[in-house]
Amino acid sequence: MSQPDLRNELATAEVEPLLPIEKKLIGWSLGLGIVLLVILIGLNHFVPIKI
């Protein structure tokens, strides 16, 4: 019993477009990450950590 070659399988696979819900999830995730990063940067600017 031979094992299928993963490279050949990936090379011959069809490209599937993203579903609309997947695009929304990607957008929300990126947006939330950027907003939280800005909040953390602002918090660090106004209340710096003293070591």
mmCIF file as gemmi writes it, N, C-alpha and C atoms, coordinates in Angstrom:
data_model
loop_
_atom_site.group_PDB
_atom_site.id
_atom_site.type_symbol
_atom_site.label_atom_id
_atom_site.label_alt_id
_atom_site.label_comp_id
_atom_site.label_asym_id
_atom_site.label_entity_id
_atom_site.label_seq_id
_atom_site.pdbx_PDB_ins_code
_atom_site.Cartn_x
_atom_site.Cartn_y
_atom_site.Cartn_z
_atom_site.occupancy
_atom_site.B_iso_or_equiv
_atom_site.pdbx_formal_charge
_atom_site.auth_seq_id
_atom_site.auth_asym_id
_atom_site.pdbx_PDB_model_num
ATOM 1 N N . MET Axp A 1 ? 0.843 -1.171 0 1 0 ? 1 A 1
ATOM 2 C CA . MET Axp A 1 ? 0 0 0 1 0 ? 1 A 1
ATOM 3 C C . MET Axp A 1 ? 0.895 1.244 0 1 0 ? 1 A 1
ATOM 4 N N . SER Axp A 2 ? 0.792 2.042 -1.043 1 0 ? 2 A 1
ATOM 5 C CA . SER Axp A 2 ? 1.656 3.221 -1.153 1 0 ? 2 A 1
ATOM 6 C C . SER Axp A 2 ? 0.996 4.44 -0.505 1 0 ? 2 A 1
ATOM 7 N N . GLN Axp A 3 ? 1.843 5.273 0.057 1 0 ? 3 A 1
ATOM 8 C CA . GLN Axp A 3 ? 1.371 6.506 0.685 1 0 ? 3 A 1
ATOM 9 C C . GLN Axp A 3 ? 1.214 7.588 -0.393 1 0 ? 3 A 1
ATOM 10 N N . PRO Axp A 4 ? 0.139 8.372 -0.339 1 0 ? 4 A 1
ATOM 11 C CA . PRO Axp A 4 ? 0.006 9.455 -1.32 1 0 ? 4 A 1
ATOM 12 C C . PRO Axp A 4 ? 1.041 10.552 -1.04 1 0 ? 4 A 1
ATOM 13 N N . ASP Axp A 5 ? 1.578 11.111 -2.102 1 0 ? 5 A 1
ATOM 14 C CA . ASP Axp A 5 ? 2.575 12.173 -1.972 1 0 ? 5 A 1
ATOM 15 C C . ASP Axp A 5 ? 1.849 13.485 -1.707 1 0 ? 5 A 1
ATOM 16 N N . LEU Axp A 6 ? 2.16 14.108 -0.59 1 0 ? 6 A 1
ATOM 17 C CA . LEU Axp A 6 ? 1.474 15.328 -0.172 1 0 ? 6 A 1
ATOM 18 C C . LEU Axp A 6 ? 1.726 16.47 -1.153 1 0 ? 6 A 1
ATOM 19 N N . ARG Axp A 7 ? 2.925 16.548 -1.701 1 0 ? 7 A 1
ATOM 20 C CA . ARG Axp A 7 ? 3.234 17.623 -2.66 1 0 ? 7 A 1
ATOM 21 C C . ARG Axp A 7 ? 2.351 17.518 -3.895 1 0 ? 7 A 1
ATOM 22 N N . ASN Axp A 8 ? 2.177 16.312 -4.392 1 0 ? 8 A 1
ATOM 23 C CA . ASN Axp A 8 ? 1.332 16.121 -5.573 1 0 ? 8 A 1
ATOM 24 C C . ASN Axp A 8 ? -0.123 16.443 -5.256 1 0 ? 8 A 1
ATOM 25 N N . GLU Axp A 9 ? -0.572 16.06 -4.08 1 0 ? 9 A 1
ATOM 26 C CA . GLU Axp A 9 ? -1.952 16.328 -3.683 1 0 ? 9 A 1
ATOM 27 C C . GLU Axp A 9 ? -2.208 17.831 -3.6 1 0 ? 9 A 1
ATOM 28 N N . LEU Axp A 10 ? -1.262 18.567 -3.008 1 0 ? 10 A 1
ATOM 29 C CA . LEU Axp A 10 ? -1.435 20.007 -2.879 1 0 ? 10 A 1
ATOM 30 C C . LEU Axp A 10 ? -1.312 20.707 -4.226 1 0 ? 10 A 1
ATOM 31 N N . ALA Axp A 11 ? -0.467 20.205 -5.105 1 0 ? 11 A 1
ATOM 32 C CA . ALA Axp A 11 ? -0.286 20.822 -6.41 1 0 ? 11 A 1
ATOM 33 C C . ALA Axp A 11 ? -1.519 20.657 -7.29 1 0 ? 11 A 1
ATOM 34 N N . THR Axp A 12 ? -2.223 19.558 -7.129 1 0 ? 12 A 1
ATOM 35 C CA . THR Axp A 12 ? -3.389 19.303 -7.977 1 0 ? 12 A 1
ATOM 36 C C . THR Axp A 12 ? -4.701 19.738 -7.332 1 0 ? 12 A 1
ATOM 37 N N . ALA Axp A 13 ? -4.656 20.222 -6.098 1 0 ? 13 A 1
ATOM 38 C CA . ALA Axp A 13 ? -5.881 20.639 -5.411 1 0 ? 13 A 1
ATOM 39 C C . ALA Axp A 13 ? -6.398 21.945 -5.997 1 0 ? 13 A 1
ATOM 40 N N . GLU Axp A 14 ? -7.728 22.078 -6.025 1 0 ? 14 A 1
ATOM 41 C CA . GLU Axp A 14 ? -8.345 23.301 -6.516 1 0 ? 14 A 1
ATOM 42 C C . GLU Axp A 14 ? -8.246 24.388 -5.455 1 0 ? 14 A 1
ATOM 43 N N . VAL Axp A 15 ? -8.147 25.622 -5.918 1 0 ? 15 A 1
ATOM 44 C CA . VAL Axp A 15 ? -8.136 26.758 -5 1 0 ? 15 A 1
ATOM 45 C C . VAL Axp A 15 ? -9.591 27.108 -4.688 1 0 ? 15 A 1
ATOM 46 N N . GLU Axp A 16 ? -9.914 27.114 -3.413 1 0 ? 16 A 1
ATOM 47 C CA . GLU Axp A 16 ? -11.28 27.42 -3.003 1 0 ? 16 A 1
ATOM 48 C C . GLU Axp A 16 ? -11.344 28.851 -2.482 1 0 ? 16 A 1
ATOM 49 N N . PRO Axp A 17 ? -12.276 29.652 -2.976 1 0 ? 17 A 1
ATOM 50 C CA . PRO Axp A 17 ? -12.391 31.023 -2.482 1 0 ? 17 A 1
ATOM 51 C C . PRO Axp A 17 ? -12.935 31.039 -1.057 1 0 ? 17 A 1
ATOM 52 N N . LEU Axp A 18 ? -12.626 32.125 -0.347 1 0 ? 18 A 1
ATOM 53 C CA . LEU Axp A 18 ? -13.128 32.262 1.012 1 0 ? 18 A 1
ATOM 54 C C . LEU Axp A 18 ? -14.632 32.521 0.987 1 0 ? 18 A 1
ATOM 55 N N . LEU Axp A 19 ? -15.315 31.966 1.96 1 0 ? 19 A 1
ATOM 56 C CA . LEU Axp A 19 ? -16.736 32.235 2.112 1 0 ? 19 A 1
ATOM 57 C C . LEU Axp A 19 ? -16.92 33.627 2.709 1 0 ? 19 A 1
ATOM 58 N N . PRO Axp A 20 ? -18.071 34.257 2.476 1 0 ? 20 A 1
ATOM 59 C CA . PRO Axp A 20 ? -18.299 35.589 3.046 1 0 ? 20 A 1
ATOM 60 C C . PRO Axp A 20 ? -18.155 35.629 4.57 1 0 ? 20 A 1
ATOM 61 N N . ILE Axp A 21 ? -18.604 34.602 5.264 1 0 ? 21 A 1
ATOM 62 C CA . ILE Axp A 21 ? -18.489 34.585 6.72 1 0 ? 21 A 1
ATOM 63 C C . ILE Axp A 21 ? -17.029 34.485 7.142 1 0 ? 21 A 1
ATOM 64 N N . GLU Axp A 22 ? -16.209 33.779 6.356 1 0 ? 22 A 1
ATOM 65 C CA . GLU Axp A 22 ? -14.785 33.696 6.671 1 0 ? 22 A 1
ATOM 66 C C . GLU Axp A 22 ? -14.114 35.056 6.498 1 0 ? 22 A 1
ATOM 67 N N . LYS Axp A 23 ? -14.513 35.803 5.466 1 0 ? 23 A 1
ATOM 68 C CA . LYS Axp A 23 ? -13.972 37.143 5.26 1 0 ? 23 A 1
ATOM 69 C C . LYS Axp A 23 ? -14.354 38.057 6.417 1 0 ? 23 A 1
ATOM 70 N N . LYS Axp A 24 ? -15.6 37.942 6.892 1 0 ? 24 A 1
ATOM 71 C CA . LYS Axp A 24 ? -16.039 38.758 8.028 1 0 ? 24 A 1
ATOM 72 C C . LYS Axp A 24 ? -15.256 38.408 9.285 1 0 ? 24 A 1
ATOM 73 N N . LEU Axp A 25 ? -15.038 37.126 9.528 1 0 ? 25 A 1
ATOM 74 C CA . LEU Axp A 25 ? -14.289 36.708 10.715 1 0 ? 25 A 1
ATOM 75 C C . LEU Axp A 25 ? -12.846 37.203 10.666 1 0 ? 25 A 1
ATOM 76 N N . ILE Axp A 26 ? -12.228 37.153 9.494 1 0 ? 26 A 1
ATOM 77 C CA . ILE Axp A 26 ? -10.862 37.654 9.349 1 0 ? 26 A 1
ATOM 78 C C . ILE Axp A 26 ? -10.824 39.155 9.611 1 0 ? 26 A 1
ATOM 79 N N . GLY Axp A 27 ? -11.78 39.877 9.054 1 0 ? 27 A 1
ATOM 80 C CA . GLY Axp A 27 ? -11.843 41.321 9.259 1 0 ? 27 A 1
ATOM 81 C C . GLY Axp A 27 ? -12.062 41.695 10.715 1 0 ? 27 A 1
ATOM 82 N N . TRP Axp A 28 ? -13.003 41.02 11.373 1 0 ? 28 A 1
ATOM 83 C CA . TRP Axp A 28 ? -13.264 41.298 12.788 1 0 ? 28 A 1
ATOM 84 C C . TRP Axp A 28 ? -12.053 40.964 13.648 1 0 ? 28 A 1
ATOM 85 N N . SER Axp A 29 ? -11.385 39.871 13.36 1 0 ? 29 A 1
ATOM 86 C CA . SER Axp A 29 ? -10.214 39.475 14.141 1 0 ? 29 A 1
ATOM 87 C C . SER Axp A 29 ? -9.085 40.493 13.994 1 0 ? 29 A 1
ATOM 88 N N . LEU Axp A 30 ? -8.821 40.916 12.762 1 0 ? 30 A 1
ATOM 89 C CA . LEU Axp A 30 ? -7.776 41.913 12.543 1 0 ? 30 A 1
ATOM 90 C C . LEU Axp A 30 ? -8.149 43.241 13.189 1 0 ? 30 A 1
ATOM 91 N N . GLY Axp A 31 ? -9.401 43.65 13.035 1 0 ? 31 A 1
ATOM 92 C CA . GLY Axp A 31 ? -9.855 44.899 13.624 1 0 ? 31 A 1
ATOM 93 C C . GLY Axp A 31 ? -9.753 44.887 15.137 1 0 ? 31 A 1
ATOM 94 N N . LEU Axp A 32 ? -10.197 43.816 15.745 1 0 ? 32 A 1
ATOM 95 C CA . LEU Axp A 32 ? -10.137 43.695 17.204 1 0 ? 32 A 1
ATOM 96 C C . LEU Axp A 32 ? -8.693 43.692 17.689 1 0 ? 32 A 1
ATOM 97 N N . GLY Axp A 33 ? -7.818 43.003 16.981 1 0 ? 33 A 1
ATOM 98 C CA . GLY Axp A 33 ? -6.41 42.966 17.361 1 0 ? 33 A 1
ATOM 99 C C . GLY Axp A 33 ? -5.772 44.346 17.288 1 0 ? 33 A 1
ATOM 100 N N . ILE Axp A 34 ? -6.078 45.094 16.235 1 0 ? 34 A 1
ATOM 101 C CA . ILE Axp A 34 ? -5.505 46.437 16.091 1 0 ? 34 A 1
ATOM 102 C C . ILE Axp A 34 ? -6.048 47.372 17.169 1 0 ? 34 A 1
ATOM 103 N N . VAL Axp A 35 ? -7.354 47.301 17.432 1 0 ? 35 A 1
ATOM 104 C CA . VAL Axp A 35 ? -7.953 48.154 18.465 1 0 ? 35 A 1
ATOM 105 C C . VAL Axp A 35 ? -7.352 47.84 19.828 1 0 ? 35 A 1
ATOM 106 N N . LEU Axp A 36 ? -7.211 46.58 20.174 1 0 ? 36 A 1
ATOM 107 C CA . LEU Axp A 36 ? -6.632 46.217 21.465 1 0 ? 36 A 1
ATOM 108 C C . LEU Axp A 36 ? -5.168 46.641 21.562 1 0 ? 36 A 1
ATOM 109 N N . LEU Axp A 37 ? -4.438 46.543 20.461 1 0 ? 37 A 1
ATOM 110 C CA . LEU Axp A 37 ? -3.048 46.984 20.456 1 0 ? 37 A 1
ATOM 111 C C . LEU Axp A 37 ? -2.951 48.484 20.7 1 0 ? 37 A 1
ATOM 112 N N . VAL Axp A 38 ? -3.83 49.265 20.073 1 0 ? 38 A 1
ATOM 113 C CA . VAL Axp A 38 ? -3.841 50.714 20.278 1 0 ? 38 A 1
ATOM 114 C C . VAL Axp A 38 ? -4.198 51.041 21.726 1 0 ? 38 A 1
ATOM 115 N N . ILE Axp A 39 ? -5.159 50.319 22.302 1 0 ? 39 A 1
ATOM 116 C CA . ILE Axp A 39 ? -5.527 50.545 23.702 1 0 ? 39 A 1
ATOM 117 C C . ILE Axp A 39 ? -4.35 50.244 24.621 1 0 ? 39 A 1
ATOM 118 N N . LEU Axp A 40 ? -3.662 49.156 24.384 1 0 ? 40 A 1
ATOM 119 C CA . LEU Axp A 40 ? -2.51 48.813 25.221 1 0 ? 40 A 1
ATOM 120 C C . LEU Axp A 40 ? -1.378 49.822 25.079 1 0 ? 40 A 1
ATOM 121 N N . ILE Axp A 41 ? -1.144 50.305 23.871 1 0 ? 41 A 1
ATOM 122 C CA . ILE Axp A 41 ? -0.107 51.325 23.672 1 0 ? 41 A 1
ATOM 123 C C . ILE Axp A 41 ? -0.489 52.606 24.397 1 0 ? 41 A 1
ATOM 124 N N . GLY Axp A 42 ? -1.76 53.017 24.293 1 0 ? 42 A 1
ATOM 125 C CA . GLY Axp A 42 ? -2.216 54.214 24.992 1 0 ? 42 A 1
ATOM 126 C C . GLY Axp A 42 ? -2.136 54.06 26.497 1 0 ? 42 A 1
ATOM 127 N N . LEU Axp A 43 ? -2.511 52.914 26.999 1 0 ? 43 A 1
ATOM 128 C CA . LEU Axp A 43 ? -2.441 52.654 28.44 1 0 ? 43 A 1
ATOM 129 C C . LEU Axp A 43 ? -0.994 52.694 28.923 1 0 ? 43 A 1
ATOM 130 N N . ASN Axp A 44 ? -0.094 52.124 28.157 1 0 ? 44 A 1
ATOM 131 C CA . ASN Axp A 44 ? 1.317 52.143 28.521 1 0 ? 44 A 1
ATOM 132 C C . ASN Axp A 44 ? 1.885 53.569 28.46 1 0 ? 44 A 1
ATOM 133 N N . HIS Axp A 45 ? 1.383 54.384 27.552 1 0 ? 45 A 1
ATOM 134 C CA . HIS Axp A 45 ? 1.853 55.758 27.439 1 0 ? 45 A 1
ATOM 135 C C . HIS Axp A 45 ? 1.429 56.602 28.641 1 0 ? 45 A 1
ATOM 136 N N . PHE Axp A 46 ? 0.187 56.42 29.088 1 0 ? 46 A 1
ATOM 137 C CA . PHE Axp A 46 ? -0.337 57.233 30.186 1 0 ? 46 A 1
ATOM 138 C C . PHE Axp A 46 ? -0.023 56.662 31.557 1 0 ? 46 A 1
ATOM 139 N N . VAL Axp A 47 ? 0.153 55.354 31.66 1 0 ? 47 A 1
ATOM 140 C CA . VAL Axp A 47 ? 0.486 54.705 32.934 1 0 ? 47 A 1
ATOM 141 C C . VAL Axp A 47 ? 1.678 53.783 32.69 1 0 ? 47 A 1
ATOM 142 N N . PRO Axp A 48 ? 2.882 54.353 32.6 1 0 ? 48 A 1
ATOM 143 C CA . PRO Axp A 48 ? 4.047 53.508 32.327 1 0 ? 48 A 1
ATOM 144 C C . PRO Axp A 48 ? 4.372 52.6 33.514 1 0 ? 48 A 1
ATOM 145 N N . ILE Axp A 49 ? 4.956 51.472 33.197 1 0 ? 49 A 1
ATOM 146 C CA . ILE Axp A 49 ? 5.334 50.51 34.242 1 0 ? 49 A 1
ATOM 147 C C . ILE Axp A 49 ? 6.683 50.925 34.816 1 0 ? 49 A 1
ATOM 148 N N . LYS Axp A 50 ? 6.75 51.065 36.118 1 0 ? 50 A 1
ATOM 149 C CA . LYS Axp A 50 ? 8.003 51.413 36.794 1 0 ? 50 A 1
ATOM 150 C C . LYS Axp A 50 ? 8.629 50.129 37.352 1 0 ? 50 A 1
ATOM 151 N N . ILE Axp A 51 ? 9.818 49.851 36.901 1 0 ? 51 A 1
ATOM 152 C CA . ILE Axp A 51 ? 10.512 48.648 37.386 1 0 ? 51 A 1
ATOM 153 C C . ILE Axp A 51 ? 11.608 49.045 38.349 1 0 ? 51 A 1
